[in-house]
Amino acid sequence: MPTVGKKKFGYTSAGVKQAQDHAKKTGQKLVMAGKRGGKVRKLKKGGKTKRKHHGGRVSGGMKDKQC
């Protein structure tokens, strides 16, 4: 999203043009913020993406056993 100072503009060609014009008028820098996300993982059965490791501890009735 194009940003000039604290003012944000739409991520369209018109928004970028407005941001460039505003930056020239005010003398501020135009900053194009990059993507914040990444690759979206597909969900496995049950809606989980990845099983998290529990550090060797087993919860529940098997407290004395290690993985």
C-alpha positions as CSV (number, residue, x, y, z in Angstrom):
1,M,0.0,0.0,0.0
2,P,1.5,3.3,-1.0
3,T,2.1,5.5,2.0
4,V,3.3,9.1,2.3
5,G,4.0,10.2,5.8
6,K,1.1,8.8,7.7
7,K,-1.4,9.1,4.8
8,K,-2.2,5.8,3.0
9,F,-3.4,5.5,-0.5
10,G,-5.2,2.7,-2.4
11,Y,-3.2,-0.1,-4.0
12,T,-4.3,0.8,-7.6
13,S,-2.7,2.7,-10.4
14,A,-4.8,5.8,-9.5
15,G,-3.8,5.5,-5.8
16,V,-0.1,5.2,-6.6
17,K,-0.4,8.3,-8.9
18,Q,-2.1,10.3,-6.0
19,A,0.6,9.2,-3.6
20,Q,3.4,10.3,-6.0
21,D,1.7,13.7,-6.4
22,H,1.2,14.1,-2.7
23,A,4.9,13.2,-2.1
24,K,6.1,15.8,-4.5
25,K,3.8,18.5,-3.0
26,T,4.9,17.8,0.6
27,G,8.5,16.8,0.0
28,Q,8.0,13.5,1.9
29,K,9.1,10.0,0.8
30,L,6.7,7.6,-0.9
31,V,6.9,4.2,0.7
32,M,5.5,1.1,-1.0
33,A,4.8,-1.4,1.8
34,G,5.5,-5.0,0.7
35,K,3.4,-8.0,1.2
36,R,2.9,-9.1,4.7
37,G,1.7,-12.5,4.0
38,G,3.3,-15.5,2.4
39,K,2.3,-18.7,0.8
40,V,-1.1,-20.0,2.1
41,R,-0.9,-23.6,3.2
42,K,-3.7,-25.9,2.2
43,L,-5.6,-27.4,5.2
44,K,-5.4,-31.1,5.8
45,K,-8.3,-33.1,7.1
46,G,-9.7,-31.6,10.3
47,G,-8.6,-28.1,9.4
48,K,-5.0,-28.4,10.7
49,T,-2.0,-27.2,8.6
50,K,0.8,-28.7,10.6
51,R,1.1,-30.7,13.9
52,K,3.1,-28.8,16.5
53,H,5.8,-30.7,18.4
54,H,5.1,-30.8,22.1
55,G,8.8,-30.9,23.3
56,G,8.9,-34.5,24.3
57,R,6.2,-34.3,26.9
58,V,3.0,-36.2,26.5
59,S,-0.2,-34.7,28.0
60,G,-3.0,-36.7,29.5
61,G,-2.7,-40.0,31.2
62,M,0.9,-40.8,30.1
63,K,2.8,-38.2,32.0
64,D,5.8,-40.4,32.9
65,K,6.5,-41.4,29.2
66,Q,8.7,-39.5,26.8
67,C,8.4,-39.3,23.0
